[in-house]
C-alpha cells in the first residue's frame, strides 16, 4: 500500500510567522504529493530546506523576512514569509509528524 507523506501537512499550525506562510505551506505540500512512506526524516528536512529556498529564492538562514509576490493576497504582511518560522517551528513540526507516520506505517506493513 502506497501512502503519500502529504498527511503530515494536513493539520495546519494555529499560528503562522507571516501571512504568506500558509501559501508557501500549501505550495511545498504539493511538491510531496508523489512522495510515499516510509521516508527518511533527515532527507525530508533537507528536502524542506531545499524547497523553501527554491520557492523563496532565499536562504532559510536569512534573518530578515522575505516578500514573495506569488503569496501576496492582501493585508499588511501579505506575501511575507518568515524564515524563522520555517526553521524553528514548521520544519521541526513536520519532521516530528513524519517520524510518527513512519512508525505507524511500519506497524501496518
WOFENGI-V195688 format. One record per residue. SS is DSSP state (helix for helix, strand for strand, loop for the rest). Layout:
SS / SS
//
This chain:
loop / loop / loop / strand / helix / helix / helix / helix / helix / loop / loop / loop / loop / loop / loop / loop / loop / loop / loop / loop / helix / helix / helix / helix / helix / helix / helix / helix / helix / helix / helix / loop / loop / loop / loop / strand / loop / loop / loop / loop / helix / helix / helix / helix / helix / helix / helix / helix / helix / helix / helix / helix / helix / helix / helix / helix / loop / loop / loop / loop / loop / loop / loop / loop / loop / strand / strand / loop / helix / helix / helix / loop / loop / loop / loop / loop / loop / loop / loop / strand / strand / loop / helix / helix / helix / helix / helix / helix / helix / helix / helix / helix / helix / helix / helix / helix / helix / helix / helix / helix / helix / helix / helix / helix / helix / helix / helix / helix / loop
//
